[in-house]
Amino acid sequence: MATASSSTSTDPKLDLTKQIRTHEVAIAELSSLYSSQTVYQKNGNLFFRTTIQKATSSEQKQLDSAKAKLEKLNSQ
């Protein structure tokens, strides 16, 4: 039985677009928090306590990576 998530995994451009949107939303949410607030970042199956700056930096790196992959797919 096919699910909606498995049917979208056949289109890498759509998956990357969704990942990009997810990272953009995460960065926007992190930027709206108070600077003294602690956040938790998922790494594998575990959540680790970190600062907003480190979490934002990590999300930005993932966003840049996803955008580069999408650009590479679009240029082919």
MINU-502927 format. One record per atom (N, C-alpha, C, O, CB): x, y negated, z negated. Coordinates in Angstrom, 2 decimals. Each point is the difference from the previous one (the first is absolute). Last residue first. Glycine has a CB too. Layout:
BEGIN
+---------+---------+---------+
|      xx |      yy |      zz |
+---------+---------+---------+
|       X |       Y |       Z |
...
+---------+---------+---------+
//
This chain:
BEGIN
+---------+---------+---------+
|      xx |      yy |      zz |
+---------+---------+---------+
|   20.82 |  -19.94 |   14.56 |
|    0.21 |    1.22 |    0.80 |
|   -0.98 |    0.10 |    1.13 |
|    0.04 |    0.96 |    0.76 |
|    0.84 |    0.17 |   -2.75 |
|   -0.81 |   -4.54 |   -1.49 |
|    0.93 |   -0.27 |    1.08 |
|    0.24 |    1.23 |    0.88 |
|    0.61 |   -0.12 |    1.06 |
|    0.47 |   -1.59 |   -2.51 |
|   -3.86 |    1.81 |   -2.48 |
|   -0.63 |   -0.86 |    0.99 |
|    0.92 |   -0.26 |    1.19 |
|   -0.48 |   -0.24 |    1.11 |
|   -0.85 |   -0.83 |   -2.93 |
|    2.91 |    3.53 |   -1.94 |
|   -1.02 |    0.76 |    0.72 |
|   -0.64 |   -0.81 |    1.11 |
|   -0.29 |    0.52 |    1.08 |
|   -0.14 |    0.76 |   -3.15 |
|    3.50 |   -3.44 |   -0.74 |
|    0.71 |    1.00 |    0.80 |
|   -0.99 |    0.83 |    0.81 |
|    0.25 |    0.30 |    1.17 |
|    1.59 |   -0.22 |   -2.89 |
|   -3.55 |   -3.13 |   -1.38 |
|    0.59 |   -0.73 |    1.14 |
|    0.72 |    0.98 |    0.92 |
|   -0.06 |   -0.14 |    1.23 |
|    0.32 |   -1.94 |   -2.65 |
|   -1.92 |    3.78 |   -2.60 |
|   -1.10 |   -0.33 |    0.90 |
|    0.51 |   -0.72 |    1.24 |
|   -0.45 |    0.28 |    1.11 |
|   -1.09 |   -0.44 |   -3.07 |
|    4.63 |    1.11 |   -1.45 |
|   -0.44 |    1.25 |    0.63 |
|   -1.12 |   -0.27 |    1.02 |
|   -0.01 |    0.57 |    1.09 |
|    0.64 |    0.71 |   -3.18 |
|    0.86 |   -4.88 |   -0.54 |
|    1.04 |    0.39 |    0.96 |
|   -0.39 |    1.28 |    0.74 |
|    0.24 |    0.12 |    1.20 |
|    1.50 |   -1.21 |   -2.65 |
|   -4.52 |   -0.40 |   -2.03 |
|   -0.10 |   -0.90 |    1.14 |
|    1.03 |    0.36 |    1.07 |
|   -0.29 |   -0.06 |    1.20 |
|   -0.56 |   -1.76 |   -2.71 |
|    1.01 |    4.14 |   -2.57 |
|   -1.19 |    0.39 |    0.76 |
|   -0.17 |   -0.88 |    1.23 |
|   -0.37 |    0.50 |    1.07 |
|   -0.72 |    0.29 |   -3.19 |
|    4.57 |   -1.89 |   -0.85 |
|    0.27 |    1.29 |    0.63 |
|   -1.18 |    0.44 |    0.87 |
|    0.19 |    0.45 |    1.12 |
|    1.28 |    0.17 |   -3.07 |
|   -1.95 |   -4.48 |   -0.70 |
|    0.93 |   -0.25 |    1.10 |
|    0.30 |    1.28 |    0.76 |
|    0.09 |   -0.01 |    1.23 |
|    0.91 |   -1.90 |   -2.52 |
|   -3.61 |    2.30 |   -2.58 |
|   -0.74 |   -0.73 |    1.03 |
|    0.90 |   -0.24 |    1.22 |
|   -0.42 |    0.21 |    1.13 |
|   -1.01 |   -1.32 |   -2.90 |
|    3.37 |    2.96 |   -2.07 |
|   -0.86 |    0.99 |    0.65 |
|   -0.80 |   -0.64 |    1.14 |
|   -0.20 |    0.62 |    1.04 |
|    0.05 |    0.66 |   -3.20 |
|    2.76 |   -4.12 |   -0.47 |
|    0.88 |    0.90 |    0.76 |
|   -0.82 |    1.04 |    0.75 |
|    0.28 |    0.29 |    1.16 |
|    1.55 |   -0.64 |   -2.85 |
|   -4.12 |   -2.49 |   -1.24 |
|    0.46 |   -0.75 |    1.17 |
|    0.90 |    0.86 |    0.87 |
|   -0.08 |   -0.06 |    1.23 |
|   -0.09 |   -2.08 |   -2.53 |
|   -1.30 |    3.87 |   -2.83 |
|   -1.10 |   -0.05 |    0.95 |
|    0.42 |   -0.73 |    1.28 |
|   -0.39 |    0.41 |    1.09 |
|   -1.25 |   -0.38 |   -3.00 |
|    4.73 |    0.02 |   -1.62 |
|   -0.18 |    1.35 |    0.53 |
|   -1.11 |    0.04 |    1.05 |
|    0.16 |    0.62 |    1.05 |
|    0.63 |    0.31 |   -3.23 |
|   -0.10 |   -4.95 |   -0.16 |
|    1.13 |    0.27 |    0.87 |
|   -0.13 |    1.37 |    0.66 |
|    0.27 |    0.14 |    1.20 |
|    1.17 |   -1.59 |   -2.64 |
|   -4.58 |    0.28 |   -1.83 |
|   -0.20 |   -0.79 |    1.21 |
|    1.11 |    0.26 |    1.00 |
|   -0.25 |    0.14 |    1.20 |
|   -0.94 |   -1.90 |   -2.53 |
|    1.61 |    3.69 |   -2.90 |
|   -1.09 |    0.65 |    0.73 |
|   -0.27 |   -0.73 |    1.31 |
|   -0.24 |    0.64 |    1.02 |
|   -0.77 |    0.12 |   -3.20 |
|    4.17 |   -2.62 |   -0.75 |
|    0.51 |    1.26 |    0.56 |
|   -1.07 |    0.71 |    0.81 |
|    0.29 |    0.56 |    1.06 |
|    1.28 |   -0.35 |   -3.00 |
|   -2.82 |   -4.17 |   -0.32 |
|    0.98 |   -0.31 |    1.03 |
|    0.52 |    1.27 |    0.66 |
|    0.13 |    0.06 |    1.22 |
|    0.51 |   -2.13 |   -2.47 |
|   -3.56 |    2.36 |   -2.48 |
|   -0.71 |   -0.42 |    1.20 |
|    0.98 |   -0.24 |    1.14 |
|   -0.29 |    0.35 |    1.15 |
|   -1.52 |   -1.37 |   -2.57 |
|    3.32 |    4.51 |   -2.29 |
|   -0.36 |   -1.42 |    0.04 |
|   -0.73 |   -0.30 |    1.31 |
|    0.07 |    0.77 |    0.96 |
|    1.91 |   -1.38 |   -2.43 |
|   -2.19 |    5.52 |   -1.02 |
|    0.98 |   -0.86 |    0.67 |
|   -0.47 |   -1.45 |   -0.07 |
|   -1.06 |   -0.30 |   -0.55 |
|    1.73 |    2.19 |    2.09 |
|   -1.73 |    3.77 |   -2.95 |
|   -0.19 |   -1.39 |   -0.39 |
|    1.11 |   -0.83 |    0.64 |
|    1.17 |    0.39 |   -0.02 |
|   -2.27 |    0.29 |   -2.18 |
|   -0.90 |    3.98 |    4.26 |
|    1.06 |   -0.56 |   -0.82 |
|   -0.27 |   -1.46 |   -0.28 |
|   -0.46 |   -0.73 |    0.88 |
|    2.09 |    2.37 |    0.09 |
|   -4.21 |    3.34 |    0.71 |
|   -0.03 |   -1.46 |   -0.05 |
|    1.08 |   -0.48 |   -0.96 |
|    0.16 |    0.54 |   -1.09 |
|   -2.64 |   -0.57 |    1.60 |
|    1.85 |    4.78 |    2.73 |
|    0.11 |   -0.65 |   -1.31 |
|   -0.07 |   -1.51 |    0.14 |
|    0.35 |   -0.57 |    1.04 |
|    1.02 |    2.48 |   -1.87 |
|   -1.15 |    1.50 |    4.37 |
|   -1.26 |    0.22 |   -0.71 |
|   -0.03 |   -0.69 |   -1.36 |
|   -0.95 |    0.17 |   -0.76 |
|    0.73 |    2.00 |    1.93 |
|    3.29 |   -4.18 |    2.48 |
|   -0.35 |    1.42 |    0.05 |
|   -1.36 |    0.18 |   -0.64 |
|   -0.97 |   -0.64 |    0.40 |
|    3.39 |    1.33 |   -0.47 |
|   -1.30 |   -4.91 |   -1.13 |
|    1.16 |    0.56 |    0.66 |
|   -0.18 |    1.51 |    0.00 |
|    0.20 |    0.65 |   -1.03 |
|    1.33 |   -2.58 |    0.31 |
|   -4.42 |   -3.00 |   -0.45 |
|   -0.01 |    1.43 |    0.24 |
|    1.24 |    0.41 |    0.77 |
|    0.34 |   -0.60 |    1.02 |
|   -2.85 |    0.60 |   -1.03 |
|    1.67 |   -4.18 |   -3.58 |
|    0.21 |    0.31 |    1.41 |
|    0.09 |    1.51 |    0.17 |
|    0.69 |    0.68 |   -0.76 |
|    0.50 |   -2.89 |    1.13 |
|   -3.10 |   -1.90 |   -4.01 |
|    0.45 |    1.38 |    0.17 |
|    0.06 |    0.29 |    1.49 |
|   -0.92 |   -0.32 |    0.75 |
|   -0.07 |    1.04 |   -2.97 |
|    1.40 |   -5.49 |   -1.05 |
|   -0.74 |    0.79 |    0.98 |
|    0.59 |    1.41 |    0.05 |
|    1.11 |    0.24 |   -0.47 |
|   -1.65 |   -2.31 |    1.83 |
|    0.26 |   -2.71 |   -4.75 |
|    0.69 |    1.22 |    0.40 |
|   -0.88 |    0.78 |    0.96 |
|   -1.22 |    0.06 |   -0.17 |
|    2.47 |    0.02 |   -2.01 |
|   -0.95 |   -5.64 |    0.99 |
|   -0.78 |    1.23 |   -0.02 |
|    0.84 |    1.19 |    0.49 |
|    0.77 |   -0.13 |    0.95 |
|   -2.87 |   -1.20 |   -0.59 |
|    3.26 |   -3.47 |   -0.51 |
|    0.40 |    0.78 |   -1.16 |
|   -0.70 |    1.36 |   -0.07 |
|    0.30 |    0.81 |   -0.88 |
|    0.12 |   -2.95 |   -0.31 |
|   -1.32 |   -1.18 |    4.64 |
|    1.38 |    0.47 |    0.12 |
|    0.45 |    0.86 |   -1.18 |
|    0.92 |    0.80 |    0.15 |
|   -0.44 |   -2.85 |    1.18 |
|   -5.59 |    1.81 |    0.55 |
|    0.86 |   -0.83 |   -0.83 |
|    1.40 |    0.59 |    0.01 |
|    0.16 |    1.22 |    0.01 |
|   -2.10 |   -1.92 |   -1.47 |
|   -1.14 |    1.68 |    5.76 |
|    0.12 |    0.34 |   -1.42 |
|    0.87 |   -1.01 |   -0.73 |
|    0.81 |   -0.70 |    0.61 |
|   -1.10 |    3.11 |   -0.05 |
|   -0.65 |   -2.21 |    4.26 |
|   -1.04 |   -0.70 |   -0.76 |
|    0.07 |    0.30 |   -1.50 |
|   -0.78 |   -0.56 |   -0.77 |
|   -0.65 |    0.63 |    2.81 |
|    4.30 |    1.95 |    1.32 |
|    0.32 |   -1.43 |   -0.09 |
|   -1.04 |   -0.77 |   -0.80 |
|    0.26 |   -1.12 |   -0.44 |
|    0.90 |    1.29 |    2.62 |
|   -1.75 |    4.48 |   -1.27 |
|    1.12 |   -0.20 |   -0.92 |
|    0.32 |   -1.48 |   -0.17 |
|    0.36 |   -0.43 |   -1.09 |
|    0.56 |    2.64 |    1.77 |
|   -4.21 |   -0.99 |    2.46 |
|   -0.47 |    0.24 |   -1.36 |
|    1.12 |   -0.22 |   -1.01 |
|   -0.23 |   -0.58 |   -1.07 |
|   -1.43 |    2.23 |    1.95 |
|    2.75 |   -1.96 |    3.67 |
|   -0.90 |   -1.10 |   -0.38 |
|   -0.50 |    0.16 |   -1.43 |
|   -0.08 |   -0.97 |   -0.75 |
|   -0.61 |    0.73 |    3.15 |
|    3.25 |    3.73 |   -0.54 |
|    0.84 |   -1.18 |   -0.23 |
|   -0.86 |   -1.19 |   -0.44 |
|    0.40 |   -0.75 |   -0.89 |
|    1.25 |    1.59 |    2.60 |
|   -3.91 |    3.08 |   -0.47 |
|    0.74 |    0.21 |   -1.26 |
|    0.87 |   -1.20 |   -0.32 |
|    0.08 |   -0.42 |   -1.16 |
|   -0.09 |    2.90 |    1.57 |
|   -2.24 |   -2.43 |    3.72 |
|   -0.94 |   -0.20 |   -1.11 |
|    0.71 |    0.14 |   -1.34 |
|   -0.24 |   -0.78 |   -0.92 |
|   -1.65 |    1.65 |    2.36 |
|    4.37 |    0.08 |    2.42 |
|   -0.31 |   -1.43 |   -0.05 |
|   -0.95 |   -0.31 |   -1.15 |
|    0.16 |   -1.01 |   -0.69 |
|    0.18 |    0.86 |    3.16 |
|    0.67 |    4.66 |   -1.58 |
|    1.14 |   -0.69 |   -0.60 |
|   -0.24 |   -1.50 |   -0.10 |
|    0.40 |   -0.63 |   -0.98 |
|    1.11 |    2.41 |    1.89 |
|   -4.79 |    0.82 |    1.26 |
|    0.07 |    0.39 |   -1.42 |
|    1.15 |   -0.73 |   -0.70 |
|   -0.17 |   -0.49 |   -1.12 |
|   -0.80 |    2.74 |    1.69 |
|    0.52 |   -2.73 |    4.12 |
|   -1.07 |   -0.72 |   -0.70 |
|    0.06 |    0.28 |   -1.50 |
|   -0.18 |   -0.91 |   -0.81 |
|   -1.26 |    1.02 |    2.89 |
|    4.37 |    2.32 |    0.64 |
|    0.39 |   -1.41 |   -0.02 |
|   -1.04 |   -0.81 |   -0.77 |
|    0.36 |   -0.84 |   -0.83 |
|    0.83 |    1.11 |    3.03 |
|   -2.14 |    4.24 |   -1.42 |
|    1.07 |   -0.15 |   -0.98 |
|    0.42 |   -1.45 |   -0.14 |
|    0.21 |   -0.49 |   -1.11 |
|    0.57 |    2.81 |    1.63 |
|   -3.88 |   -1.26 |    2.84 |
|   -0.62 |    0.11 |   -1.32 |
|    1.04 |   -0.15 |   -1.10 |
|   -0.27 |   -0.65 |   -1.02 |
|   -1.48 |    2.15 |    1.97 |
|    3.30 |   -1.40 |    3.44 |
|   -0.78 |   -1.22 |   -0.20 |
|   -0.67 |    0.01 |   -1.37 |
|   -0.03 |   -1.03 |   -0.69 |
|   -0.35 |    0.86 |    3.17 |
|    2.64 |    4.04 |   -1.10 |
|    0.94 |   -1.06 |   -0.35 |
|   -0.72 |   -1.32 |   -0.24 |
|    0.38 |   -0.77 |   -0.89 |
|    1.39 |    1.92 |    2.24 |
|   -4.35 |    2.50 |    0.13 |
|    0.53 |    0.27 |   -1.34 |
|    0.94 |   -1.11 |   -0.44 |
|   -0.07 |   -0.46 |   -1.14 |
|   -0.15 |    2.92 |    1.56 |
|   -1.37 |   -2.61 |    3.98 |
|   -1.07 |   -0.31 |   -0.94 |
|    0.46 |    0.21 |   -1.44 |
|   -0.30 |   -0.81 |   -0.87 |
|   -1.39 |    1.46 |    2.60 |
|    4.62 |    0.61 |    1.69 |
|   -0.15 |   -1.46 |   -0.01 |
|   -1.07 |   -0.44 |   -0.99 |
|    0.17 |   -0.99 |   -0.71 |
|    0.56 |    0.91 |    3.11 |
|    0.08 |    4.75 |   -1.54 |
|    1.00 |   -0.63 |   -0.89 |
|   -0.13 |   -1.52 |   -0.05 |
|    0.33 |   -0.61 |   -1.02 |
|    1.19 |    2.50 |    1.52 |
|   -5.04 |    2.16 |    0.44 |
|    0.37 |   -1.27 |    0.61 |
|    0.98 |   -0.73 |   -0.91 |
|   -0.41 |   -0.65 |   -0.95 |
|   -1.83 |    0.52 |    2.12 |
|    0.44 |    4.27 |   -2.48 |
|    0.44 |    0.29 |    1.36 |
|    0.40 |   -1.27 |    0.73 |
|    0.69 |    0.09 |    1.02 |
|   -2.19 |    1.90 |   -0.99 |
|   -0.41 |   -1.90 |   -4.45 |
|    1.43 |    0.27 |   -0.02 |
|    0.53 |    0.37 |    1.38 |
|    1.21 |    0.05 |    0.19 |
|   -1.44 |    0.70 |   -2.55 |
|   -4.42 |   -1.55 |    1.32 |
|    0.75 |   -1.22 |    0.24 |
|    1.50 |    0.27 |    0.01 |
|    0.75 |   -0.81 |    0.54 |
|   -2.58 |   -0.49 |   -1.60 |
|   -1.22 |    4.81 |    0.09 |
|   -0.19 |   -0.41 |    1.39 |
|    0.77 |   -1.28 |    0.31 |
|    0.41 |   -0.20 |    1.14 |
|   -2.67 |    1.28 |   -1.15 |
|    2.17 |    0.71 |   -4.38 |
|    0.81 |    0.84 |    0.86 |
|   -0.15 |   -0.40 |    1.47 |
|    0.92 |    0.20 |    0.79 |
|   -1.13 |    1.67 |   -2.45 |
|   -2.34 |   -4.09 |   -1.65 |
|    1.41 |   -0.31 |   -0.18 |
|    0.87 |    0.85 |    0.91 |
|    1.04 |   -0.47 |    0.47 |
|   -1.51 |   -0.19 |   -2.83 |
|   -4.25 |    1.37 |    2.20 |
|    0.32 |   -1.27 |    0.65 |
|    1.49 |   -0.31 |   -0.10 |
|    0.58 |   -0.54 |    0.94 |
|   -2.88 |   -0.29 |   -1.46 |
|    0.99 |    5.93 |    0.47 |
|   -0.42 |   -1.16 |   -0.78 |
|    0.43 |   -1.25 |    0.73 |
|    0.78 |    0.05 |    0.96 |
|   -0.60 |    1.24 |   -3.13 |
|   -1.35 |    4.18 |    3.58 |
|    0.82 |   -1.20 |    0.12 |
|   -0.57 |   -1.12 |   -0.86 |
|   -1.21 |   -0.18 |   -0.10 |
|    1.86 |    0.85 |    2.43 |
|   -0.77 |    4.94 |   -2.54 |
|   -0.84 |   -1.18 |    0.00 |
|    0.89 |   -1.24 |    0.00 |
|    0.84 |   -0.15 |   -0.88 |
|   -2.69 |    1.39 |   -0.34 |
+---------+---------+---------+
//
